Amino acid sequence: MSIWKRKPLAQLLAEAADSEKGLKRTLTAWSLIALGIGAIIGAGLFVRTATAAAQSAGPSVTIAFVVAAIGCALAGLCYAELSSSIPISGSAYTYPYATMGEFLAWIIGWDLILEYAVGAATVGIAWSEYLNNLLVNVFHISPIPYSLSHSPFQSNLETGEHGLINLPALFIVAIISLLLIKGIQESAFVNGIIVIVKVAIVILIIVIGWNFINPVNHTPYIPQSSIFTDEHGIDHSYGGILGILGAAGTVFFAFIGFDAVSTAAQETKNPKKAMPIGILGSLAICTLLYILFAHVLTGVATVEDFRTGGKEASVAFAINKYMIGYEWLGQLVTVAILAGFSSVILVMLLGQSRVFYAMGKDGLLPKSFSDLHSKYKTPYKANIAILIIVGAFAAFVPGDIVGDMTSIGTLFAFVLVCISVIILRVKEPNMVREFKTPFVPFVPLLGVAVCLAMMYGLGWTNWLRLFAWMALGVIFYFSYGKKNSVLNNKK
């Protein structure tokens, strides 16, 4: 029973082809692009842009978006090759299984739980906060009571009231989980509507805001190098090359999620062509929108606005202060953020359930996770398990407890995917590849380097948390996964 045993490529391709007994193939390239945009454009665009401009780059935050996009694109090219060549659920978990063996496949599967499940819970908690913001500032009605919209570990410093349960966060996780059980086609349709709403609002801000750009705010475009100390006493490199690189690490959060598109490979009609279009197309569209949005936002308001009056609500603040007559657009920002959160949760829960499905089929998690609903053909038991796990986290744990763990987990997954492309090129040179990553091994190695550099920038505390999480995963693998592995127990 070797922990390095690889899953034969022929077996993976046979599983991908056996769609009659498996997941329904209903998604098109446009569905995948919408899923990608749904995952990528969340609150990160509205919050991280201003933060990166204030602390690190000023107007040159647009260049930071390009740097972060290059890192994602390098990993995206590798995802595109693997997902089109091995069109099966599981994404980054499945690829190392065919290239580096079961143990590393388990490690990346455990890592994806960190990215998708914990990330979805964290976004659910933020969704709850913005729902109250919508009720108070847009509809002008009373917010949901503190005790019913916060975890038991939180208390209101002004009133002394303690939280009991975060019902709105639990509600949105439950609703989206039930939608995913109903079917991938229905989920993709709802996601498509949400994407249209939030992209329309982003375009409105770009088009209307362009007329309010003050050229003075873009001078100099790349500020001179200096040190900025934030309100918590933390120093940031501001301006110059270091400022741009620091901002790139900050706005990378805004790109997280595009990799979840590859988890839907087994539910795509023509994955060999649609997967590369979905992954790279959604990245390209979002990068363009991000650069234009950042250019407008930093042109309308000053860096000082982002540091003092605006902060997390900088977009609405800039609109209300400078775009006179368009205050209604500031209210739409809250709607866009809520819509953005909703689609991010949907795609993350989708990705997590498909990883659970693949790991259940392989015996590394309980086999029941691979059971499909007789009518809807969705992994409903996996969805229910994730609803319980993510729902409990969202309802009872504060959102800031996770911090940057989701990002470091994502980057680690990117690293292993890039390495998988190189290994498969050597071990399976004759495999049919509908899409080929260009300039192998240069592009994958560059992707590894960029992702490791971003991981380094997240600091030693997040590395410590990652190692602790992985240690738990190793214990689970040797106590359960290795014993129940289908591959390792074949006679």
ZIURZI-V319663 format. One record per residue. N is the residue number from 0. RES is the residue in one letter. PSI is psi in whole degrees, -180 to 180 (* if undefined). Layout:
n = (N | N)
res = (RES | RES)
psi = (PSI | PSI)
This chain:
n = (0 | 1 | 2 | 3 | 4 | 5 | 6 | 7 | 8 | 9 | 10 | 11 | 12 | 13 | 14 | 15 | 16 | 17 | 18 | 19 | 20 | 21 | 22 | 23 | 24 | 25 | 26 | 27 | 28 | 29 | 30 | 31 | 32 | 33 | 34 | 35 | 36 | 37 | 38 | 39 | 40 | 41 | 42 | 43 | 44 | 45 | 46 | 47 | 48 | 49 | 50 | 51 | 52 | 53 | 54 | 55 | 56 | 57 | 58 | 59 | 60 | 61 | 62 | 63 | 64 | 65 | 66 | 67 | 68 | 69 | 70 | 71 | 72 | 73 | 74 | 75 | 76 | 77 | 78 | 79 | 80 | 81 | 82 | 83 | 84 | 85 | 86 | 87 | 88 | 89 | 90 | 91 | 92 | 93 | 94 | 95 | 96 | 97 | 98 | 99 | 100 | 101 | 102 | 103 | 104 | 105 | 106 | 107 | 108 | 109 | 110 | 111 | 112 | 113 | 114 | 115 | 116 | 117 | 118 | 119 | 120 | 121 | 122 | 123 | 124 | 125 | 126 | 127 | 128 | 129 | 130 | 131 | 132 | 133 | 134 | 135 | 136 | 137 | 138 | 139 | 140 | 141 | 142 | 143 | 144 | 145 | 146 | 147 | 148 | 149 | 150 | 151 | 152 | 153 | 154 | 155 | 156 | 157 | 158 | 159 | 160 | 161 | 162 | 163 | 164 | 165 | 166 | 167 | 168 | 169 | 170 | 171 | 172 | 173 | 174 | 175 | 176 | 177 | 178 | 179 | 180 | 181 | 182 | 183 | 184 | 185 | 186 | 187 | 188 | 189 | 190 | 191 | 192 | 193 | 194 | 195 | 196 | 197 | 198 | 199 | 200 | 201 | 202 | 203 | 204 | 205 | 206 | 207 | 208 | 209 | 210 | 211 | 212 | 213 | 214 | 215 | 216 | 217 | 218 | 219 | 220 | 221 | 222 | 223 | 224 | 225 | 226 | 227 | 228 | 229 | 230 | 231 | 232 | 233 | 234 | 235 | 236 | 237 | 238 | 239 | 240 | 241 | 242 | 243 | 244 | 245 | 246 | 247 | 248 | 249 | 250 | 251 | 252 | 253 | 254 | 255 | 256 | 257 | 258 | 259 | 260 | 261 | 262 | 263 | 264 | 265 | 266 | 267 | 268 | 269 | 270 | 271 | 272 | 273 | 274 | 275 | 276 | 277 | 278 | 279 | 280 | 281 | 282 | 283 | 284 | 285 | 286 | 287 | 288 | 289 | 290 | 291 | 292 | 293 | 294 | 295 | 296 | 297 | 298 | 299 | 300 | 301 | 302 | 303 | 304 | 305 | 306 | 307 | 308 | 309 | 310 | 311 | 312 | 313 | 314 | 315 | 316 | 317 | 318 | 319 | 320 | 321 | 322 | 323 | 324 | 325 | 326 | 327 | 328 | 329 | 330 | 331 | 332 | 333 | 334 | 335 | 336 | 337 | 338 | 339 | 340 | 341 | 342 | 343 | 344 | 345 | 346 | 347 | 348 | 349 | 350 | 351 | 352 | 353 | 354 | 355 | 356 | 357 | 358 | 359 | 360 | 361 | 362 | 363 | 364 | 365 | 366 | 367 | 368 | 369 | 370 | 371 | 372 | 373 | 374 | 375 | 376 | 377 | 378 | 379 | 380 | 381 | 382 | 383 | 384 | 385 | 386 | 387 | 388 | 389 | 390 | 391 | 392 | 393 | 394 | 395 | 396 | 397 | 398 | 399 | 400 | 401 | 402 | 403 | 404 | 405 | 406 | 407 | 408 | 409 | 410 | 411 | 412 | 413 | 414 | 415 | 416 | 417 | 418 | 419 | 420 | 421 | 422 | 423 | 424 | 425 | 426 | 427 | 428 | 429 | 430 | 431 | 432 | 433 | 434 | 435 | 436 | 437 | 438 | 439 | 440 | 441 | 442 | 443 | 444 | 445 | 446 | 447 | 448 | 449 | 450 | 451 | 452 | 453 | 454 | 455 | 456 | 457 | 458 | 459 | 460 | 461 | 462 | 463 | 464 | 465 | 466 | 467 | 468 | 469 | 470 | 471 | 472 | 473 | 474 | 475 | 476 | 477 | 478 | 479 | 480 | 481 | 482 | 483 | 484 | 485 | 486 | 487 | 488 | 489 | 490)
res = (M | S | I | W | K | R | K | P | L | A | Q | L | L | A | E | A | A | D | S | E | K | G | L | K | R | T | L | T | A | W | S | L | I | A | L | G | I | G | A | I | I | G | A | G | L | F | V | R | T | A | T | A | A | A | Q | S | A | G | P | S | V | T | I | A | F | V | V | A | A | I | G | C | A | L | A | G | L | C | Y | A | E | L | S | S | S | I | P | I | S | G | S | A | Y | T | Y | P | Y | A | T | M | G | E | F | L | A | W | I | I | G | W | D | L | I | L | E | Y | A | V | G | A | A | T | V | G | I | A | W | S | E | Y | L | N | N | L | L | V | N | V | F | H | I | S | P | I | P | Y | S | L | S | H | S | P | F | Q | S | N | L | E | T | G | E | H | G | L | I | N | L | P | A | L | F | I | V | A | I | I | S | L | L | L | I | K | G | I | Q | E | S | A | F | V | N | G | I | I | V | I | V | K | V | A | I | V | I | L | I | I | V | I | G | W | N | F | I | N | P | V | N | H | T | P | Y | I | P | Q | S | S | I | F | T | D | E | H | G | I | D | H | S | Y | G | G | I | L | G | I | L | G | A | A | G | T | V | F | F | A | F | I | G | F | D | A | V | S | T | A | A | Q | E | T | K | N | P | K | K | A | M | P | I | G | I | L | G | S | L | A | I | C | T | L | L | Y | I | L | F | A | H | V | L | T | G | V | A | T | V | E | D | F | R | T | G | G | K | E | A | S | V | A | F | A | I | N | K | Y | M | I | G | Y | E | W | L | G | Q | L | V | T | V | A | I | L | A | G | F | S | S | V | I | L | V | M | L | L | G | Q | S | R | V | F | Y | A | M | G | K | D | G | L | L | P | K | S | F | S | D | L | H | S | K | Y | K | T | P | Y | K | A | N | I | A | I | L | I | I | V | G | A | F | A | A | F | V | P | G | D | I | V | G | D | M | T | S | I | G | T | L | F | A | F | V | L | V | C | I | S | V | I | I | L | R | V | K | E | P | N | M | V | R | E | F | K | T | P | F | V | P | F | V | P | L | L | G | V | A | V | C | L | A | M | M | Y | G | L | G | W | T | N | W | L | R | L | F | A | W | M | A | L | G | V | I | F | Y | F | S | Y | G | K | K | N | S | V | L | N | N | K | K)
psi = (87 | 136 | -9 | 8 | 132 | 148 | 123 | 137 | -38 | -37 | -41 | -45 | -33 | -40 | -39 | -37 | -23 | 71 | -13 | -41 | -8 | -148 | 149 | 135 | 101 | -14 | 144 | 177 | -40 | -35 | -41 | -40 | -43 | -40 | -42 | -47 | -38 | -38 | -35 | -50 | 96 | -145 | -15 | -40 | -42 | -22 | -49 | -31 | -50 | -39 | -46 | -38 | -42 | -42 | -26 | -50 | -15 | -141 | -24 | 12 | -25 | -39 | -36 | -39 | -37 | -44 | -47 | -39 | -36 | -44 | -43 | -38 | -38 | -45 | -37 | -38 | -38 | -42 | -41 | -42 | -48 | -42 | -27 | -27 | -35 | 74 | 77 | 152 | 150 | -25 | -125 | -19 | -41 | -39 | -48 | -24 | -33 | -13 | -41 | -3 | 168 | -40 | -46 | -31 | -43 | -44 | -44 | -33 | -42 | -38 | -38 | -28 | -40 | -44 | -52 | -55 | -51 | -38 | -43 | -40 | -43 | -43 | -35 | -39 | -42 | -36 | -41 | -43 | -43 | -24 | -44 | -38 | -41 | -45 | -42 | -49 | -24 | -49 | -10 | 46 | 171 | 143 | 168 | 135 | 146 | -42 | -25 | 4 | 16 | 158 | 163 | -15 | 6 | 150 | 150 | 117 | -28 | -44 | -18 | 3 | 140 | 148 | 154 | -48 | 143 | 85 | -43 | -39 | -43 | -39 | -49 | -36 | -41 | -46 | -45 | -36 | -43 | -37 | -41 | -34 | -37 | -37 | 150 | -34 | -44 | -41 | -43 | -36 | -48 | -43 | -40 | -42 | -45 | -43 | -43 | -43 | -52 | -34 | -37 | -41 | -41 | -45 | -39 | -45 | -41 | -49 | -49 | -42 | -26 | -34 | -11 | 9 | 130 | 112 | -26 | -35 | -17 | 15 | 120 | 153 | -40 | 104 | 157 | 145 | 133 | -176 | 128 | 128 | 120 | -179 | -18 | 5 | 13 | 131 | 139 | 140 | 118 | 132 | 167 | -167 | -43 | -36 | -42 | -43 | -38 | -41 | -35 | -40 | -36 | -48 | -7 | -33 | -33 | -12 | -11 | 135 | -23 | -28 | -21 | -21 | -39 | -18 | -17 | 17 | -37 | -7 | 17 | 137 | -48 | 74 | -30 | -29 | -37 | -35 | -52 | -39 | -44 | -46 | -54 | -32 | -45 | -38 | -44 | -46 | -46 | -38 | -44 | -47 | -41 | -46 | -45 | -43 | -45 | -39 | -43 | -48 | -45 | -17 | -32 | -46 | 165 | 163 | -36 | -34 | -43 | -30 | -29 | -77 | -36 | -61 | -127 | -25 | 33 | -36 | -51 | -39 | -46 | -41 | -48 | -31 | -40 | -29 | 71 | 131 | -7 | 32 | -29 | -28 | -33 | -37 | -35 | -25 | -41 | -40 | -43 | -40 | -43 | -43 | -42 | -45 | -43 | -46 | -32 | -45 | -44 | -48 | -36 | -42 | -35 | -49 | -44 | -41 | -34 | -32 | -44 | -42 | -49 | -43 | -31 | -41 | -33 | -5 | 1 | -21 | 167 | 136 | -26 | -24 | -18 | 2 | 133 | 145 | 136 | -31 | -48 | -16 | 41 | 152 | 73 | -33 | -36 | -42 | -40 | -43 | -42 | -38 | -45 | -46 | -54 | -40 | -41 | -42 | -46 | -35 | -32 | -4 | 136 | 144 | -30 | 0 | -24 | -34 | -128 | 13 | -36 | -41 | -43 | -33 | -41 | -47 | -37 | -40 | -42 | -43 | -48 | -34 | -43 | -42 | -37 | -38 | -44 | -46 | -43 | -34 | -34 | -47 | -28 | 65 | -23 | 3 | 138 | 122 | 108 | -32 | 133 | 130 | 127 | 155 | 48 | 136 | 6 | -51 | -49 | -41 | -38 | -39 | -43 | -46 | -46 | -43 | -41 | -36 | -41 | -39 | -42 | -40 | -16 | -8 | 159 | -27 | -38 | -32 | -41 | -44 | -39 | -45 | -39 | -44 | -43 | -35 | -41 | -40 | -41 | -43 | -44 | -40 | -48 | -22 | -23 | -58 | -48 | -38 | -31 | 2 | 128 | -42 | -39 | -9 | 12 | 134 | *)
